[in-house]
Amino acid sequence: MLLVAFLIQGTWALAGTTGSIRGSVTDGTGAPIAGAKVTASSPSQTISTTTDSRGNFGFLSLAPDSYTVSVDKDGYNPISLAGVTVFADNSQTLSLTATKTLTEIVKTTSRAAGNLVKPGTTSDIYSVNAATQAVVGGSGGG
């Protein structure tokens, strides 16, 4: 009787209630970015992971919702992709490309040999001697 009850049961193929997001993060040349923090956030949940050595990531068992997927890694501009919709029993595949941030290599400071404006003067008084006048005379148009 028990065997007949299992055979007659109509719930053999139960539908899943979660979905997933998988993807990869690469730089502008197509090289994978390892160790990047990837976050998927929605009104129902927020979850984070890091990319593996090949730049791959994955979120399993996500509640069906619309997610914003963001990537953050030192040396790269942050990425944010909104509107990634997860459906039950489906997997979204993303391919994200991060660009390198500009870094300050050196800071330079320049000083002129002569001071046109004297430090410590609190009013708009300019001291121009004959040597300074001869140097800048041609640049002002005469």
TAJO-V619237 format. One record per residue. N is the residue number from 1. RES is the residue in one letter. BURIAL is I if it has 24 or more other ideal C-beta (glycine too) atoms within 12 Angstrom, else O. D_LAST is the distance of its C-alpha to the last C-alpha in whole Angstrom. Layout:
BEGIN
n	res	burial	d_last
N	RES	BURIAL	D_LAST
N	RES	BURIAL	D_LAST
END
This chain:
BEGIN
n	res	burial	d_last
1	M	O	113
2	L	O	110
3	L	O	109
4	V	O	109
5	A	O	107
6	F	O	104
7	L	O	105
8	I	O	105
9	Q	O	102
10	G	O	99
11	T	O	96
12	W	O	96
13	A	O	92
14	L	O	90
15	A	O	87
16	G	O	84
17	T	O	82
18	T	O	79
19	G	I	76
20	S	I	74
21	I	I	70
22	R	I	69
23	G	I	66
24	S	I	64
25	V	I	60
26	T	I	58
27	D	I	54
28	G	O	52
29	T	O	54
30	G	O	57
31	A	O	58
32	P	I	60
33	I	I	59
34	A	O	62
35	G	O	62
36	A	I	60
37	K	I	61
38	V	I	63
39	T	I	64
40	A	I	65
41	S	I	65
42	S	I	67
43	P	O	69
44	S	O	72
45	Q	O	71
46	T	O	68
47	I	I	69
48	S	O	67
49	T	I	67
50	T	O	65
51	T	I	65
52	D	O	67
53	S	O	66
54	R	O	66
55	G	I	64
56	N	I	67
57	F	I	68
58	G	I	70
59	F	I	71
60	L	O	75
61	S	O	77
62	L	I	74
63	A	I	76
64	P	I	75
65	D	I	72
66	S	O	68
67	Y	I	66
68	T	I	62
69	V	I	62
70	S	I	59
71	V	I	58
72	D	I	56
73	K	I	56
74	D	O	53
75	G	O	50
76	Y	I	51
77	N	O	50
78	P	O	52
79	I	I	54
80	S	O	56
81	L	I	58
82	A	O	60
83	G	O	63
84	V	I	65
85	T	O	69
86	V	I	72
87	F	O	75
88	A	O	79
89	D	O	80
90	N	O	77
91	S	O	74
92	Q	I	70
93	T	O	68
94	L	I	64
95	S	O	62
96	L	I	59
97	T	I	56
98	A	I	53
99	T	O	50
100	K	O	48
101	T	O	46
102	L	O	43
103	T	O	43
104	E	O	40
105	I	O	40
106	V	O	38
107	K	O	36
108	T	O	32
109	T	O	30
110	S	O	27
111	R	O	25
112	A	O	22
113	A	O	23
114	G	O	21
115	N	O	21
116	L	O	18
117	V	O	21
118	K	O	24
119	P	O	27
120	G	O	30
121	T	O	27
122	T	O	29
123	S	O	26
124	D	O	23
125	I	O	21
126	Y	O	19
127	S	O	19
128	V	O	16
129	N	O	16
130	A	O	15
131	A	O	15
132	T	O	14
133	Q	O	11
134	A	O	11
135	V	O	12
136	V	O	9
137	G	O	6
138	G	O	6
139	S	O	8
140	G	O	6
141	G	O	4
142	G	O	0
END
